[in-house]
Amino acid sequence: MKNNHVTIKHLARELGISSSTVSRALKDHPNVSPETKKAVTDLAEKLNYLPNSIALSLRRSKSNTIGVIIPEIVHFFFSTVISGIEDIAYNAGYSVIVAQSNESYEREVMDTRALANHRVDGILISMSRETTDYEHFESIHRRGMPMVFFDRVCDTINCSKVIVDDFDGAFQVTRHLIQQGYKRIAYLAGPENLIISKQRMDGYCMALEQYNRAFDESLIVRGRAADSEETAKELTAKLLNSPNPPDAMFAINDRAALGAMKAAKEKGLKIPQDFAIAGFSNWEFTSMTDPAITTVDQPGFKMGQEAAKLLIREIEAEEDETIIPETRILKTDLIVRGSSLVNGHL
């Protein structure tokens, strides 16, 4: 479904005034009365009037450019997603502009507005971990800007999404640790506002339940565990020094798993004999640590491809074509390595 946009002429017709008066009112011209300015701005807001380059882009032609907002460019997973996006976009005749929120809500808001004003035809979005207010996304969605969320998604906006099966991935890795004989499996959790964090927590809990393991809140490290390797290391060290420490740990991502490994080694624990570790994402470094880290592989390249396909489908839809939003769920794979494999047996 194509973008529906409101022009200055529409506003003028609704208010019964000239287009030039509307234009001056929107520019806060001193020759326009305060009452008229208020009437114009109120109607513009009500009808989601698009000023400047957004409206020009919608009226004139496509820019053949796609915007992408990601939390971190240096993140291995997101770099593979970008490669998948570019693979589809470039072959379809689109260029790609990538913006990095750096896990900041404020940066994300600025990036969203900048891309919209840059006349992109649509935006692919993976939210920052700080984001709990979605008005910046809802605003451009109301104006008809095509958007697709991937990985870190927003459920309150009716648009297409591409995710991995975070629940099943977390279930698989927790089940693996249980089957290896570990009794007290800790979980380094992610930001609670992100759906992926909730799904992975649910998968962890379901595995405990199915294998008759009691849920122990003291084994859950909430909050900032996913922030950095150093933070994960500090939080793991505190947990290992507790009166009843865990004998295994599942981390929300591989960076946190590496921090946990460093904490365990500094304490003198043997991995995996004394303490097992597993992560999530399958970053490149996980195969190069000693021992290599068990992890859950996410199909980042495939995710990027699917997200780009969904967005381009919406961008190129005919005027009378209705695009029904869909959610595509990609499967994960458990990669078992030495950090959790006891005596070489699965």
ZAGU-896506 format. One line per field, with one value per residue (C-alpha): residue number from 1; residue in one letter; chain; x, y, z. Coordinates in steps of 0.1 Angstrom, whole numbers. Layout:
<sites>
i: [NUM;...]
aa: [A;...]
ch: [A;...]
xx: [X;...]
yy: [Y;...]
zz: [Z;...]
</sites>
This chain:
<sites>
i: [1;2;3;4;5;6;7;8;9;10;11;12;13;14;15;16;17;18;19;20;21;22;23;24;25;26;27;28;29;30;31;32;33;34;35;36;37;38;39;40;41;42;43;44;45;46;47;48;49;50;51;52;53;54;55;56;57;58;59;60;61;62;63;64;65;66;67;68;69;70;71;72;73;74;75;76;77;78;79;80;81;82;83;84;85;86;87;88;89;90;91;92;93;94;95;96;97;98;99;100;101;102;103;104;105;106;107;108;109;110;111;112;113;114;115;116;117;118;119;120;121;122;123;124;125;126;127;128;129;130;131;132;133;134;135;136;137;138;139;140;141;142;143;144;145;146;147;148;149;150;151;152;153;154;155;156;157;158;159;160;161;162;163;164;165;166;167;168;169;170;171;172;173;174;175;176;177;178;179;180;181;182;183;184;185;186;187;188;189;190;191;192;193;194;195;196;197;198;199;200;201;202;203;204;205;206;207;208;209;210;211;212;213;214;215;216;217;218;219;220;221;222;223;224;225;226;227;228;229;230;231;232;233;234;235;236;237;238;239;240;241;242;243;244;245;246;247;248;249;250;251;252;253;254;255;256;257;258;259;260;261;262;263;264;265;266;267;268;269;270;271;272;273;274;275;276;277;278;279;280;281;282;283;284;285;286;287;288;289;290;291;292;293;294;295;296;297;298;299;300;301;302;303;304;305;306;307;308;309;310;311;312;313;314;315;316;317;318;319;320;321;322;323;324;325;326;327;328;329;330;331;332;333;334;335;336;337;338;339;340;341;342;343;344;345;346]
aa: [M;K;N;N;H;V;T;I;K;H;L;A;R;E;L;G;I;S;S;S;T;V;S;R;A;L;K;D;H;P;N;V;S;P;E;T;K;K;A;V;T;D;L;A;E;K;L;N;Y;L;P;N;S;I;A;L;S;L;R;R;S;K;S;N;T;I;G;V;I;I;P;E;I;V;H;F;F;F;S;T;V;I;S;G;I;E;D;I;A;Y;N;A;G;Y;S;V;I;V;A;Q;S;N;E;S;Y;E;R;E;V;M;D;T;R;A;L;A;N;H;R;V;D;G;I;L;I;S;M;S;R;E;T;T;D;Y;E;H;F;E;S;I;H;R;R;G;M;P;M;V;F;F;D;R;V;C;D;T;I;N;C;S;K;V;I;V;D;D;F;D;G;A;F;Q;V;T;R;H;L;I;Q;Q;G;Y;K;R;I;A;Y;L;A;G;P;E;N;L;I;I;S;K;Q;R;M;D;G;Y;C;M;A;L;E;Q;Y;N;R;A;F;D;E;S;L;I;V;R;G;R;A;A;D;S;E;E;T;A;K;E;L;T;A;K;L;L;N;S;P;N;P;P;D;A;M;F;A;I;N;D;R;A;A;L;G;A;M;K;A;A;K;E;K;G;L;K;I;P;Q;D;F;A;I;A;G;F;S;N;W;E;F;T;S;M;T;D;P;A;I;T;T;V;D;Q;P;G;F;K;M;G;Q;E;A;A;K;L;L;I;R;E;I;E;A;E;E;D;E;T;I;I;P;E;T;R;I;L;K;T;D;L;I;V;R;G;S;S;L;V;N;G;H;L]
ch: [A;A;A;A;A;A;A;A;A;A;A;A;A;A;A;A;A;A;A;A;A;A;A;A;A;A;A;A;A;A;A;A;A;A;A;A;A;A;A;A;A;A;A;A;A;A;A;A;A;A;A;A;A;A;A;A;A;A;A;A;A;A;A;A;A;A;A;A;A;A;A;A;A;A;A;A;A;A;A;A;A;A;A;A;A;A;A;A;A;A;A;A;A;A;A;A;A;A;A;A;A;A;A;A;A;A;A;A;A;A;A;A;A;A;A;A;A;A;A;A;A;A;A;A;A;A;A;A;A;A;A;A;A;A;A;A;A;A;A;A;A;A;A;A;A;A;A;A;A;A;A;A;A;A;A;A;A;A;A;A;A;A;A;A;A;A;A;A;A;A;A;A;A;A;A;A;A;A;A;A;A;A;A;A;A;A;A;A;A;A;A;A;A;A;A;A;A;A;A;A;A;A;A;A;A;A;A;A;A;A;A;A;A;A;A;A;A;A;A;A;A;A;A;A;A;A;A;A;A;A;A;A;A;A;A;A;A;A;A;A;A;A;A;A;A;A;A;A;A;A;A;A;A;A;A;A;A;A;A;A;A;A;A;A;A;A;A;A;A;A;A;A;A;A;A;A;A;A;A;A;A;A;A;A;A;A;A;A;A;A;A;A;A;A;A;A;A;A;A;A;A;A;A;A;A;A;A;A;A;A;A;A;A;A;A;A;A;A;A;A;A;A;A;A;A;A;A;A;A;A;A;A;A;A;A;A;A;A;A;A;A;A;A;A;A;A]
xx: [0;15;22;-8;3;-13;-2;-5;-34;-53;-48;-58;-90;-100;-95;-109;-78;-51;-22;3;-13;-9;27;35;17;38;69;57;55;48;21;-1;-23;-17;-52;-46;-12;-28;-56;-30;-6;-34;-48;-14;-7;-41;-37;0;11;46;68;100;119;96;66;87;100;65;51;80;94;112;147;156;172;166;174;186;188;208;221;258;277;306;282;291;254;243;271;259;223;235;252;219;201;226;225;188;186;214;202;168;183;183;211;214;220;230;225;239;219;248;221;208;171;180;203;176;150;175;184;147;140;172;165;128;140;167;139;144;117;115;133;145;148;163;157;181;180;170;138;105;87;79;64;92;84;46;48;65;44;12;25;28;65;71;90;100;115;141;156;146;110;81;48;27;31;13;41;61;88;116;129;146;131;147;125;136;173;173;154;179;210;195;184;219;234;209;217;254;247;248;225;226;224;225;212;228;197;193;172;137;120;133;111;141;152;117;117;151;141;109;129;153;124;106;137;140;103;104;134;119;145;132;135;159;157;192;206;192;214;191;197;231;245;244;260;296;321;335;301;292;326;319;284;295;323;298;276;306;315;280;274;257;273;261;280;269;258;237;244;221;248;283;300;284;295;331;330;316;344;371;355;355;391;402;386;406;376;382;359;337;346;339;318;301;293;270;262;239;246;277;301;333;354;334;352;386;384;400;378;356;322;289;264;232;237;214;209;218;224;191;174;187;175;140;137;148;124;94;103;109;76;58;77;69;32;6;-16;-46;-27;-30;0;-8;20;36;61;87;104;138;151;183;209;227;265;280;317;342;329;299;308;318;341;334;299;267]
yy: [0;33;62;84;120;153;185;222;223;198;219;250;234;221;255;276;297;301;277;306;315;278;279;311;298;266;288;309;340;372;384;354;358;335;321;311;296;275;263;253;236;217;204;195;174;158;148;138;164;157;188;194;166;137;152;162;126;111;135;133;98;70;76;39;41;20;32;7;14;-10;-9;-15;-18;-36;-63;-95;-105;-71;-70;-102;-89;-58;-81;-99;-66;-53;-86;-82;-44;-39;-66;-49;-15;1;17;13;39;25;44;32;41;29;15;50;59;95;86;62;90;113;85;78;114;119;89;99;134;119;107;70;48;26;18;-15;-12;-31;-12;0;-17;17;21;19;48;41;74;82;49;53;88;79;47;68;89;59;52;15;-1;-36;-46;-73;-91;-64;-57;-35;-54;-23;-13;-32;-39;-68;-83;-109;-126;-158;-184;-170;-192;-225;-214;-207;-239;-260;-246;-249;-285;-293;-280;-301;-332;-327;-331;-295;-288;-251;-233;-195;-171;-138;-120;-91;-59;-67;-43;-63;-91;-112;-111;-122;-150;-163;-162;-182;-208;-211;-215;-241;-263;-262;-271;-300;-315;-309;-283;-257;-221;-202;-164;-162;-177;-150;-119;-92;-58;-49;-83;-78;-43;-54;-82;-64;-60;-97;-106;-85;-99;-135;-130;-119;-149;-174;-159;-164;-191;-214;-207;-221;-248;-236;-204;-195;-159;-137;-132;-143;-112;-118;-155;-144;-122;-151;-173;-148;-145;-183;-186;-159;-178;-209;-229;-255;-252;-273;-296;-271;-246;-247;-217;-211;-180;-169;-156;-175;-146;-155;-154;-181;-208;-193;-192;-219;-238;-228;-215;-234;-210;-207;-198;-171;-168;-131;-131;-148;-124;-94;-109;-116;-82;-65;-86;-77;-40;-39;-57;-30;-2;-15;-24;-9;19;-4;-33;-40;-54;-76;-74;-107;-121;-144;-166;-181;-213;-213;-241;-252;-252;-275;-268;-275;-249;-272;-306;-330;-359;-352;-367;-349]
zz: [0;-11;12;19;23;31;12;19;-5;15;47;29;15;49;66;38;34;7;3;7;41;52;41;60;91;91;88;118;96;116;92;101;131;161;157;121;130;157;134;107;131;149;116;103;134;132;95;99;74;61;57;38;21;32;14;-16;-19;-17;-43;-68;-69;-51;-38;-42;-8;23;58;84;122;143;179;171;139;155;168;147;145;132;107;92;91;72;47;41;37;12;-8;-15;-17;-42;-64;-64;-73;-38;-19;18;45;79;112;146;177;199;223;229;228;220;192;178;177;159;134;127;119;99;77;72;62;39;17;22;7;39;71;87;125;154;186;212;246;261;240;258;241;205;194;170;151;154;140;107;105;107;79;56;58;51;80;90;124;128;159;185;175;187;191;194;157;131;106;94;116;112;143;153;176;208;230;213;212;249;256;236;253;288;281;269;302;322;301;307;344;357;386;393;360;362;336;327;315;290;293;304;280;250;237;228;265;276;250;261;298;289;271;300;324;302;301;339;342;318;336;370;381;405;393;416;415;431;399;376;370;357;343;328;322;284;284;281;286;317;332;327;342;374;378;373;398;424;417;419;453;467;494;469;435;401;383;349;332;301;290;269;243;235;248;282;280;274;305;325;312;323;358;362;351;375;403;393;380;353;323;318;347;375;356;322;300;270;250;222;187;176;173;155;186;203;183;192;230;253;255;226;238;233;217;197;161;147;109;107;70;63;87;68;35;47;63;31;10;32;31;-7;-13;6;-11;-45;-39;-62;-51;-47;-32;5;22;52;78;87;112;99;125;117;134;155;159;190;185;213;221;248;273;282;268;296;286;249;251;239]
</sites>
